[in-house]
């Protein structure tokens, strides 16, 4: 069983009479990590394009997650996309040094994007759709000048107000001119029932 949260990927072996502790692959850790599509097959043969490969400095050798399907590789692509979205969200947080409310907003945006992606994927199962564009951080990696888009996003996040809703009255004219932005994604998750563990909105690990 494969489970993705806003911080990690978990793999748990299931079988008759077998229950092993889930292995945790920390996507939020500050280390080199690679997630990409790969080929797998019986006895090590590279025949079928239906796997996701995970590699990092914390594992001795690459890990392969296979998604057998008779037609296409839709399940593999789905898990690849959402895993990359969480990984890239954490990379974005580290790159721009985001903390507290800003970090919560980034992870909330990634989670909401995945929820919407899943919903549209099911709704348009038999039709063409651009639902992958809902994954903000994956999209930025593919667009021209995506780095500028992410830089602009980081600047916007710096103006976020606290999730608690308490806003300080600006002390001077210059501070009054600064735009105060509410953490929309964090608020949206709260409305969906996800609770933060403190007023600043630092969300605990949650399955996406």
C-alpha positions in Angstrom: 0.0 0.0 0.0 1.3 3.4 -1.0 0.3 6.5 0.9 1.3 10.1 0.3 1.2 12.9 2.9 2.2 16.5 2.7 5.6 15.5 4.1 6.4 12.0 3.0 5.7 8.9 0.9 4.9 5.6 2.8 5.2 2.1 1.4 3.6 -0.8 3.3 3.8 -4.4 2.3 0.4 -6.2 2.6 -0.4 -9.8 2.3 -2.1 -12.8 3.9 -0.7 -13.1 7.4 1.9 -10.4 6.6 2.0 -6.9 8.1 5.2 -5.0 8.0 5.8 -1.5 9.4 5.5 1.1 6.6 8.8 2.5 5.2 8.8 6.3 5.2 10.5 8.3 2.4 10.8 11.9 3.7 10.1 14.2 0.8 10.6 17.3 3.1 14.1 16.4 4.1 16.9 18.7 2.9 18.8 16.2 0.8 19.2 15.2 -2.8 16.1 13.3 -4.0 14.9 12.1 -7.4 11.5 10.9 -8.4 11.0 10.0 -12.0 9.2 7.5 -14.3 11.1 4.3 -15.1 10.9 0.9 -16.8 10.5 -2.4 -14.9 9.8 -6.0 -15.7 10.3 -9.6 -14.6 13.8 -10.7 -13.5 15.1 -7.1 -13.8 14.2 -6.7 -17.4 13.3 -3.1 -18.4 10.2 -3.8 -20.5 7.2 -1.9 -19.1 7.0 1.8 -18.6 4.8 1.5 -15.5 7.0 2.4 -12.5 8.0 5.3 -10.4 11.7 5.4 -9.2 12.7 7.1 -6.0 16.3 7.7 -5.1 17.9 9.8 -2.4 21.0 9.9 -0.3 19.1 8.2 2.5 18.6 4.9 0.7 21.3 2.5 -0.4 19.8 2.0 -3.8 16.9 3.2 -5.9 13.4 2.1 -4.9 10.8 1.2 -7.6 7.0 1.4 -7.2 5.2 -0.6 -9.9 1.7 0.2 -11.1 0.6 -2.7 -13.4 -2.1 -1.8 -15.9 -3.2 -3.5 -19.1 -3.6 -0.2 -20.9 -1.7 3.0 -20.7 0.0 4.1 -17.4 -2.5 6.4 -15.8 -2.0 5.2 -12.2 1.7 5.5 -12.5 1.5 9.0 -13.9 -0.9 10.1 -11.2 1.4 8.9 -8.4 4.4 10.4 -10.2 2.7 13.8 -10.5 1.4 14.1 -6.9 4.7 12.8 -5.4 6.6 15.4 -7.4 4.2 18.1 -6.3 5.0 17.5 -2.6 8.7 17.2 -3.2 8.9 20.4 -5.2 6.7 22.3 -2.7 9.3 21.5 0.0 12.2 22.4 -2.3 10.4 25.8 -2.9 10.1 26.3 0.8 13.8 25.7 1.4 14.9 27.7 -1.6 13.2 30.9 -0.4 13.6 30.3 3.3 9.8 30.3 4.1 8.8 29.7 7.7 5.7 29.3 9.8 2.5 30.7 8.0 4.3 30.9 4.7 5.4 27.2 4.8 1.9 26.2 5.8 0.4 28.1 2.9 2.8 26.4 0.4 1.9 22.9 1.7 -1.8 23.7 1.8 -1.6 24.9 -1.8 0.1 21.7 -2.9 -2.5 19.6 -1.0 -5.4 21.5 -2.5 -4.0 21.2 -5.9 -3.7 17.4 -5.5 -7.3 17.2 -4.2 -8.6 19.1 -7.2 -6.4 17.1 -9.5 -7.9 13.8 -8.2 -11.4 15.1 -8.4 -11.1 16.3 -12.1 -9.1 13.1 -13.0 -12.1 11.0 -11.9 -14.6 13.4 -13.5 -12.8 13.4 -16.8 -11.6 9.8 -16.8 -12.6 9.2 -20.4 -11.9 12.7 -21.7 -8.9 14.9 -22.4 -8.3 17.4 -19.7 -5.6 19.8 -18.5 -6.1 19.0 -14.9 -2.3 18.6 -14.3 -2.1 22.4 -14.5 -3.7 22.4 -11.0 -0.4 21.3 -9.5 1.3 24.6 -9.0 4.9 23.6 -8.4 5.0 20.9 -11.1 3.6 23.5 -13.6 6.2 26.0 -12.7 8.9 23.4 -13.6 7.5 23.1 -17.1 6.7 26.7 -18.0 9.2 29.1 -19.6 10.6 31.4 -16.9 9.0 29.3 -14.2 11.7 30.4 -11.8 10.3 34.0 -12.1 6.8 32.7 -11.4 8.1 31.0 -8.2 10.0 34.1 -7.2 6.9 36.2 -7.5 4.9 33.7 -5.5 7.5 33.8 -2.7 7.3 37.6 -2.6 3.5 37.3 -2.2 3.8 34.7 0.5 6.0 37.1 2.5 3.0 39.3 3.0 0.8 36.6 4.5 -1.1 37.4 7.7 -1.4 35.0 10.6 -4.0 32.2 10.3 -5.3 33.3 13.7 -6.9 36.3 12.0 -5.2 38.7 14.4 -3.7 41.6 12.4 -1.5 44.3 14.0 -2.3 47.9 13.2 0.5 49.3 11.1 2.9 51.5 13.1 3.7 53.9 10.3 2.8 55.0 6.8 5.3 52.8 5.1 4.0 49.6 6.7 0.4 50.7 5.9 1.3 50.6 2.2 2.3 46.9 2.4 -0.3 44.5 1.2 -1.5 42.1 3.8 -2.6 38.8 2.2 -4.7 36.1 3.9 -3.5 32.5 3.6 -6.3 31.4 1.3 -5.2 27.8 0.9 -4.7 27.3 4.7 -8.2 28.8 5.3 -9.7 26.5 2.6 -8.2 23.4 4.3 -9.6 24.6 7.6 -13.0 24.8 6.1 -12.5 21.2 4.8 -11.8 20.0 8.4 -8.0 20.1 8.5 -6.9 21.6 11.8 -3.6 23.4 12.5 -1.8 22.6 15.7 -1.1 26.2 16.5 -2.3 29.7 15.6 0.4 30.2 13.0 -1.1 27.4 11.0 1.7 24.8 11.0 -0.1 21.8 9.8 0.8 18.3 11.0 1.4 15.5 8.6 -1.8 14.8 6.6 -2.6 12.3 4.0 -3.2 13.8 0.5 
